[in-house]
């Protein structure tokens, strides 16, 4: 009868040893896969951030070039318009002067009034041309500012996405460690003496699991993954 009890105890010990070995193997494989996924997520996040930064820089350069071209074209058009208006003003002035000279021949008092009216018309036309040129320059500056703001917002969104991916990877590792610790705790309930057989290695394993839970205590297993504010949740 004692031999049968010893055989059962040996079988239980063998089963527990096999279960512990399997759990350790599963934990090791899970950590390897998790580290690989974290590394892949980091590389993908870095690539996206770099691509977004390059795209934002290209957008800013294009916006600067476009703003420069628009400003140059605007100034050229304004200058041409001002020259045209100046020519027209000169023609009007010449015409007015001719008319004034003719009027002087007829009556000196009427010539002075006509010259003043012609000068006022020329000044008014020049003021309108200057105002139009200033308005076109304001529009060009506003366009360049809007494009730069859009590029900065895109870069910020990509940065938030990278932070979210790293946070989710940390939470996934915490969940795997928590499951491993729970599995070991359930085995300890079945065989309380198993913790003494494991020795310092088991204690260190539980400490690692506890540290993982302490680090991830804020989100906790099963919580929703972090999603940047600019991406709508599903």
C-alpha positions as CSV (number, residue, x, y, z in Angstrom):
1,X,0.0,0.0,0.0
2,X,2.8,2.5,0.7
3,X,4.3,1.7,-2.7
4,X,1.0,2.7,-4.4
5,X,0.9,6.0,-2.5
6,X,4.5,6.7,-3.5
7,X,3.7,5.9,-7.1
8,X,0.8,8.3,-7.2
9,X,2.9,11.0,-5.5
10,X,5.6,10.4,-8.1
11,X,3.1,10.7,-10.9
12,X,1.6,13.9,-9.5
13,X,5.1,15.3,-9.1
14,X,5.9,14.3,-12.7
15,X,2.7,15.9,-13.9
16,X,3.4,19.1,-12.0
17,X,7.0,19.2,-13.3
18,X,5.7,18.7,-16.9
19,X,3.1,21.4,-16.4
20,X,5.7,23.8,-15.0
21,X,8.0,23.1,-17.9
22,X,5.2,23.6,-20.3
23,X,4.2,26.9,-18.6
24,X,7.8,28.1,-18.7
25,X,8.1,27.2,-22.3
26,X,4.8,29.0,-23.1
27,X,6.0,32.0,-21.2
28,X,9.3,32.1,-23.0
29,X,7.7,31.7,-26.4
30,X,5.1,34.4,-25.6
31,X,7.9,36.8,-24.5
32,X,9.9,36.1,-27.7
33,X,6.8,36.7,-29.9
34,X,5.9,39.8,-27.9
35,X,9.4,41.2,-28.1
36,X,9.3,40.6,-31.9
37,X,6.0,42.3,-32.2
38,X,7.1,45.2,-30.1
39,X,10.3,45.6,-32.2
40,X,8.2,45.4,-35.4
41,X,5.7,48.0,-34.0
42,X,8.6,50.3,-33.1
43,X,10.1,50.0,-36.5
44,X,6.7,50.6,-38.2
45,X,6.1,53.6,-35.9
46,X,9.5,55.0,-36.6
47,X,9.0,54.5,-40.4
48,X,5.6,56.2,-40.2
49,X,6.9,59.1,-38.2
50,X,9.8,59.5,-40.6
51,X,7.5,59.3,-43.6
52,X,5.1,61.8,-42.0
53,X,8.0,64.2,-41.2
54,X,9.3,63.9,-44.7
55,X,5.9,64.5,-46.1
56,X,5.3,67.5,-43.7
57,X,8.7,68.9,-44.7
58,X,7.8,68.5,-48.4
59,X,4.4,70.1,-47.8
60,X,6.1,73.1,-46.1
61,X,8.6,73.4,-48.9
62,X,5.9,73.3,-51.5
63,X,3.9,75.8,-49.6
64,X,6.8,78.1,-49.3
65,X,7.6,77.7,-53.0
66,X,4.0,78.2,-53.9
67,X,3.7,81.2,-51.5
68,X,6.8,82.7,-53.0
69,X,5.6,82.1,-56.6
70,X,2.1,83.6,-55.7
71,X,3.7,86.6,-54.0
72,X,6.1,87.1,-56.9
73,X,3.2,86.8,-59.4
74,X,1.0,89.1,-57.3
75,X,3.7,91.7,-57.0
76,X,4.3,91.5,-60.8
77,X,0.6,91.8,-61.5
78,X,0.3,94.6,-59.1
79,X,3.3,96.4,-60.6
80,X,1.9,95.9,-64.1
81,X,-1.5,97.1,-63.0
82,X,0.1,100.1,-61.2
83,X,2.1,100.9,-64.4
84,X,-1.0,100.6,-66.5
85,X,-2.9,102.8,-64.1
86,X,0.0,105.2,-64.0
87,X,0.1,105.4,-67.8
88,X,-3.7,105.9,-67.9
89,X,-3.3,108.6,-65.2
90,X,-0.5,110.2,-67.3
91,X,-2.8,110.1,-70.3
92,X,-5.6,111.5,-68.3
93,X,-3.3,114.1,-66.9
94,X,-2.0,115.0,-70.3
95,X,-5.5,115.1,-71.6
96,X,-6.6,117.2,-68.7
97,X,-3.6,119.5,-69.1
98,X,-4.4,119.9,-72.8
99,X,-8.0,120.6,-71.9
100,X,-6.8,123.0,-69.3
101,X,-4.5,124.8,-71.7
102,X,-7.4,125.1,-74.1
103,X,-9.5,126.3,-71.2
104,X,-6.8,128.8,-70.2
105,X,-7.0,130.1,-73.7
106,X,-10.7,130.7,-73.2
107,X,-10.7,131.5,-69.5
108,X,-8.0,131.3,-66.8
109,X,-10.4,130.8,-63.9
110,X,-11.9,127.6,-65.4
111,X,-8.4,126.1,-66.2
112,X,-7.3,125.9,-62.5
113,X,-10.4,124.0,-61.4
114,X,-10.0,121.5,-64.2
115,X,-6.4,120.8,-63.3
116,X,-7.3,120.1,-59.6
117,X,-10.0,117.6,-60.7
118,X,-7.6,115.7,-62.9
119,X,-5.0,115.5,-60.1
120,X,-7.6,114.2,-57.6
121,X,-8.7,111.5,-60.1
122,X,-5.1,110.3,-60.6
123,X,-4.4,110.1,-56.9
124,X,-7.6,108.2,-56.3
125,X,-6.8,105.7,-59.0
126,X,-3.3,105.1,-57.6
127,X,-4.7,104.6,-54.1
128,X,-7.1,101.9,-55.4
129,X,-4.2,100.1,-57.1
130,X,-2.1,100.1,-54.0
131,X,-5.0,98.7,-51.9
132,X,-5.6,95.9,-54.4
133,X,-1.9,94.9,-54.2
134,X,-1.9,94.9,-50.4
135,X,-5.0,92.7,-50.4
136,X,-3.4,90.1,-52.7
137,X,-0.3,90.0,-50.5
138,X,-2.4,89.4,-47.4
139,X,-4.1,86.5,-49.2
140,X,-0.8,84.9,-50.2
141,X,0.6,85.1,-46.6
142,X,-2.6,83.5,-45.2
143,X,-2.4,80.6,-47.7
144,X,1.2,79.9,-46.7
145,X,0.3,80.0,-43.0
146,X,-2.6,77.6,-43.5
147,X,-0.4,75.0,-45.3
148,X,2.3,75.2,-42.6
149,X,-0.4,74.6,-39.9
150,X,-1.8,71.6,-41.7
151,X,1.7,70.1,-42.0
152,X,2.4,70.6,-38.3
153,X,-0.9,69.0,-37.3
154,X,-0.2,65.9,-39.5
155,X,3.2,65.5,-37.8
156,X,1.6,65.7,-34.4
157,X,-1.0,63.1,-35.3
158,X,1.8,60.7,-36.4
159,X,3.7,61.3,-33.2
160,X,0.5,60.5,-31.1
161,X,0.1,57.3,-33.2
162,X,3.7,56.2,-32.3
163,X,3.1,56.8,-28.6
164,X,-0.1,54.9,-28.7
165,X,1.6,51.9,-30.4
166,X,4.3,51.8,-27.7
167,X,1.7,52.0,-24.9
168,X,-0.4,49.2,-26.4
169,X,2.7,47.0,-26.7
170,X,3.6,47.6,-23.0
171,X,0.0,46.7,-22.0
172,X,0.1,43.5,-24.0
173,X,3.3,42.4,-22.3
174,X,1.7,43.2,-18.9
175,X,-1.3,41.0,-19.8
176,X,0.9,38.1,-20.8
177,X,2.9,38.4,-17.6
178,X,-0.4,38.6,-15.6
179,X,-1.7,35.4,-17.3
180,X,1.5,33.6,-16.6
181,X,1.4,34.6,-12.9
182,X,-2.2,33.6,-12.6
183,X,-1.4,30.2,-14.1
184,X,1.4,29.6,-11.6
185,X,-0.8,30.7,-8.7
186,X,-3.4,28.1,-9.8
187,X,-0.7,25.4,-9.9
188,X,0.4,26.5,-6.4
189,X,-3.1,26.0,-5.1
190,X,-3.2,22.5,-6.4
191,X,0.3,21.7,-5.0
192,X,1.3,24.1,-2.2
193,X,4.7,22.4,-1.9
194,X,5.6,23.2,-5.4
195,X,6.8,26.7,-4.5
196,X,9.5,25.1,-2.3
197,X,10.6,22.8,-5.1
198,X,10.9,25.8,-7.5
199,X,13.3,27.6,-5.1
200,X,14.5,31.1,-5.8
201,X,13.6,30.9,-9.5
202,X,9.9,30.7,-8.8
203,X,10.1,33.6,-6.4
204,X,11.9,35.7,-9.0
205,X,9.2,34.7,-11.5
206,X,6.5,35.8,-9.2
207,X,8.4,39.0,-8.5
208,X,8.7,39.7,-12.2
209,X,5.0,39.1,-12.7
210,X,4.2,41.4,-9.7
211,X,6.5,44.1,-11.1
212,X,4.8,43.8,-14.4
213,X,1.4,44.1,-12.8
214,X,2.6,47.1,-10.8
215,X,3.9,48.8,-13.9
216,X,0.6,48.1,-15.8
217,X,-1.7,48.6,-12.8
218,X,-3.1,51.8,-14.2
219,X,-4.5,50.3,-17.5
220,X,-5.0,46.7,-16.3
221,X,-5.5,43.6,-18.4
222,X,-8.6,43.7,-20.6
223,X,-8.7,47.5,-20.7
224,X,-9.3,49.2,-24.1
225,X,-6.1,49.9,-26.1
226,X,-5.0,53.5,-26.3
227,X,-6.2,55.3,-29.4
228,X,-5.1,58.8,-30.4
229,X,-7.8,61.4,-30.2
230,X,-7.6,62.2,-33.9
231,X,-8.5,58.6,-34.8
232,X,-12.2,57.7,-34.2
233,X,-12.7,54.6,-32.0
234,X,-14.4,51.6,-33.6
